[in-house]
Every structure is written in structure tokens, then in C-alpha cells.
Amino acid sequence: MKLTNRFVRSATYEGMAAGDGICTPALREKMVELAAGGVGLIITSHSFVSPEGRARPLQLGIHSDAMIPALRTMTDAVHARDSRIVIQLAHAGAQADPKMTGLAALDPRLWKRRTGLSPVRWSPPISPGPRRPSERRRGVRRRPDSTAPRSTRHTDTC
Ligand SMILES: Cc1cc2nc3c(=O)[nH]c(=O)nc-3n(C[C@H](O)[C@H](O)[C@H](O)COP(=O)(O)O)c2cc1C
């Protein structure tokens, strides 16, 4: 990624998304303001990748394809000001508030107690690909990436 300068706006939750996580015009304009002000790279607020992993109200979401059009409009507007933007993917795990999400929080300890399974087995068996020679030498084991299909769909938005 090529940046016009080294000014980076750190990930900052604004609470400006819509109730369902969609990027609102107000949030888009906030990003445009930063870009127009000369920020080389903007990092969005933490954005929930799954409905039960939401941490805050009015948090930006990237949990469904319905989020894409508004996110694309935001990134296009930022690009038009010669700036770049990346999204911070987040899952609140045990910190999620079930009262807010209406869903059970993913707590590794409860999961293990209920199922007897170790949380590392949550990931579906997608092959992470061959290990590099240096990883083989060091005995590094790569975990499958359960977000792979979703992240592939979103790579063109930054
Ligand atoms: C209001 C507010 C919201 C923040 N939201 C996030 C966030 O969504 N994700 C994140 O990684 N950090 C978040 N942070 C932390 C900031 O990105 C940053 O790391 C922190 O403010 C320290 O920055 P500094 O070292 O420049 O002072 C937030 C900070 C503040 C003050």
C-alpha cells in the first residue's frame, strides 16, 4: 500500500455507525474530513466481524455483505482525497454484551465447559496452505483462517 505521508490516524471508536453497523453518511464525512486534512492512512474503529462479537452500540460492522456498499462509498470518498483507509477487524469474544447483541457471547471457558472441546477447534478445517521452509525449520504450525472467504471479499475496499 502506497501512502502519501506517514500521518496515521489510530483506530478510534466513534459510535457513529447505524444501529445495525452500517457506515452512516456522518461517519463517512468524518473520514473524509480526516483525509482532506492530510492524513495518509486512516484506521477505522474496531469493526465487528460477527453479530455476537459486537462490543459497543453504534459500532461499525463488517459482519455481512449488506455492509459493503456503504463501506465502499466511504473508502471511495477517502481515496478521492488521496488518502488510504484500512478497517480494524474485531470480535469482542467474552467481552460482548449479550443484552445488546441478543446472542450468547463466545466465551472460551464456557465453550469448553459445555462441549469439552478446546476453543482452538472452532476454526473450520480450511487448509492454511503449505508452510514456508523457514516455518518448517522452526516447527511453526499455522492455524486455519476462518475469516479467509470474508477477507478475500473485502481486500479491494482499502
Ligand atoms: C475514544 C477512543 C476510541 C478508541 N477506539 C479504539 C478502537 O476502536 N480500536 C483500537 O485499537 N484502539 C482504539 N483506541 C485507542 C487508540 O487507537 C490509541 O491507541 C490510544 O488512544 C493511544 O494513542 P496515543 O499513543 O497516540 O496516545 C481508542 C482511543 C480512544 C481515546
PDBQT file of the ligand as one rigid body, heavy atoms in Angstrom, charges set to zero:
ROOT
HETATM    1  C1  LIG A 201     -12.272   7.417  22.092  1.00  0.00    +0.000 C 
HETATM    2  C2  LIG A 201     -11.237   6.353  21.749  1.00  0.00    +0.000 A 
HETATM    3  C3  LIG A 201     -11.627   5.273  20.992  1.00  0.00    +0.000 A 
HETATM    4  C4  LIG A 201     -10.689   4.282  20.658  1.00  0.00    +0.000 A 
HETATM    5  N1  LIG A 201     -11.067   3.239  19.885  1.00  0.00    +0.000 NA
HETATM    6  C5  LIG A 201     -10.147   2.291  19.530  1.00  0.00    +0.000 A 
HETATM    7  C6  LIG A 201     -10.506   1.234  18.654  1.00  0.00    +0.000 A 
HETATM    8  O1  LIG A 201     -11.631   1.150  18.165  1.00  0.00    +0.000 OA
HETATM    9  N2  LIG A 201      -9.550   0.315  18.368  1.00  0.00    +0.000 N 
HETATM   10  C7  LIG A 201      -8.277   0.393  18.870  1.00  0.00    +0.000 A 
HETATM   11  O2  LIG A 201      -7.458  -0.472  18.577  1.00  0.00    +0.000 OA
HETATM   12  N3  LIG A 201      -7.924   1.407  19.669  1.00  0.00    +0.000 NA
HETATM   13  C8  LIG A 201      -8.820   2.352  19.997  1.00  0.00    +0.000 A 
HETATM   14  N4  LIG A 201      -8.434   3.403  20.779  1.00  0.00    +0.000 N 
HETATM   15  C9  LIG A 201      -7.027   3.524  21.169  1.00  0.00    +0.000 C 
HETATM   16  C10 LIG A 201      -6.342   4.497  20.203  1.00  0.00    +0.000 C 
HETATM   17  O3  LIG A 201      -6.302   3.991  18.891  1.00  0.00    +0.000 OA
HETATM   18  C11 LIG A 201      -4.879   4.765  20.633  1.00  0.00    +0.000 C 
HETATM   19  O4  LIG A 201      -4.148   3.591  20.612  1.00  0.00    +0.000 OA
HETATM   20  C12 LIG A 201      -4.805   5.354  22.006  1.00  0.00    +0.000 C 
HETATM   21  O5  LIG A 201      -5.651   6.469  22.065  1.00  0.00    +0.000 OA
HETATM   22  C13 LIG A 201      -3.356   5.775  22.349  1.00  0.00    +0.000 C 
HETATM   23  O6  LIG A 201      -2.902   6.658  21.384  1.00  0.00    +0.000 OA
HETATM   24  P1  LIG A 201      -1.594   7.541  21.642  1.00  0.00    +0.000 P 
HETATM   25  O7  LIG A 201      -0.495   6.562  21.929  1.00  0.00    +0.000 OA
HETATM   26  O8  LIG A 201      -1.373   8.286  20.355  1.00  0.00    +0.000 OA
HETATM   27  O9  LIG A 201      -1.916   8.414  22.782  1.00  0.00    +0.000 OA
HETATM   28  C14 LIG A 201      -9.355   4.388  21.110  1.00  0.00    +0.000 A 
HETATM   29  C15 LIG A 201      -8.989   5.506  21.881  1.00  0.00    +0.000 A 
HETATM   30  C16 LIG A 201      -9.901   6.465  22.189  1.00  0.00    +0.000 A 
HETATM   31  C17 LIG A 201      -9.460   7.649  23.012  1.00  0.00    +0.000 C 
ENDROOT
TORSDOF 0
